[in-house]
Amino acid sequence: LENNSYKETLNDVGEYVERGFFSSDHDQFNDSVMRYLGVVKPYYLVMAINVDGEEGELDRVLSAICENSENEEISISSFKRDSETALVFINSDTIPDEEKYTDIFYKVGKVCIDSESKITIGVDIPRQDVVELRLSISEALSALKLMLVRGKDDIYFSEDKEDDKCEYYMIPSFDVQIASSIRDEDRDKLSGMFDSLLRTNLMKYDLTPSSVFALSDELYYIELKVLRSLSLGREIKAQKPSKYLTIEEIIEFYRDLFISFIDTMEKEVESEDDNYKDLLEYIDKNFADPNISLKMLGTMFDLSTKSIGNYFSLKYHMTYLEYVTKKRIEKAINLLKDDALSIDDVARLSGYSSALSFRRNFKDITGVTPSEYRSRDNSL
């Protein structure tokens, strides 16, 4: 398990991470683990590196760091936490200069990746006591997280950290407003709300990594609520952004995601129109039949009541019952022009077996009773 020279190899310590050597309940690092990490010399330095770019670029950065070292006195090992982030351990006989080595690694890494990719490095202070290795890893990762509020493609030191309070702004009833904008296919309103969310957080709040993580989590739960509200949970799988995104990137991620829901709904309605064509024609011809019901339609057209309800929600942004009620009240308005028909006659011819229900629905939609509407119409 002994670590090879800095030039020859870059070790992977993932096995030891998986076995819990860096967890809070693992009290000590034994000699074999320390040798594997390369921490066999008096001093060590821990860095956390994030590469935002094409797949495989993190591997190229780590290899380049190893291959371009000219100092044989330094050993290095690494652990890839995920496809974008790695821990790098530097071990030497003298106190490592964190600014010097961080700068070298940053420049070496930039050479081997795409020009649009970004390298961000979080650095702890040099340490000597191996008991503090777990703390050093935590400090390096905390420094890296500063990119969430200060931006990527930079170097951050653990000394730069401030109090990690968790304060941020969220638009009240944001899930309701998002769902409404999606139903109305209002992309501009959606974009405007997310622009406002970002602007308010940047201008009025002293954001920290914790507040950015919390904001991202709340937006994810809002996404789940919107999917449920729009009955899209079956068609669209909920998505979470990458762990190391800046607040600007998080807002952009969710703005684009919710706008994509509009496109999904439009495509779904188009694909379902043919399937529901006969159903719609039947409803439009028979809505005045008081016996028409969702259950009856489902049996007649071999469709589930839930699928019919979802279709009306997607296409008309209303329930099946709201659609039928709207049709009935529209017919009632025309029938009220015939003074020979009583209000009860109008109710019956419009599809209501109960005059009381007719009057209530009529007023809900028009704002006046049938009698008031007829009187107003006759006075014009």
Number of C-alpha atoms within 10 A of each C-alpha: 11 13 19 16 17 24 19 14 15 24 20 17 20 14 10 15 13 10 10 12 17 18 11 10 8 11 11 15 16 9 11 12 17 17 16 19 25 28 24 20 17 14 18 29 26 29 29 28 28 28 26 22 16 13 11 12 20 25 16 15 23 23 18 19 22 21 15 13 18 10 11 10 12 19 27 28 25 21 21 19 15 9 15 21 23 22 24 25 24 23 26 21 13 14 15 18 11 19 13 9 15 19 14 14 20 20 13 20 21 18 12 16 20 12 9 9 14 17 24 21 29 26 29 25 19 18 18 17 10 17 12 12 21 18 15 23 22 18 23 25 25 22 24 29 29 27 24 23 19 15 16 23 17 16 20 26 22 19 11 10 16 9 7 13 12 16 15 19 16 14 12 8 9 16 19 14 16 22 23 18 20 24 20 13 17 14 16 10 16 20 19 12 17 19 15 13 16 18 14 15 19 16 9 10 14 14 21 23 24 19 22 24 20 15 20 22 14 13 19 17 14 18 22 17 16 23 21 13 14 18 18 18 14 9 12 11 10 14 12 15 14 12 13 22 21 22 24 16 15 22 21 15 16 20 19 14 14 21 19 14 21 20 12 15 20 16 11 15 19 12 11 13 14 10 13 17 10 12 17 13 10 12 18 14 9 14 20 22 16 14 11 14 15 16 13 13 17 16 11 10 12 9 17 14 17 12 12 18 16 20 22 19 18 20 17 15 17 15 17 20 13 14 17 19 21 16 17 23 24 15 18 23 18 11 20 22 14 11 10 9 13 13 19 16 15 22 27 18 18 24 23 21 15 12 15 12 11 25 19 14 20 23 15 11 13 13 12 16 17 23 13 12 17 18 13 11 12 11 6 5
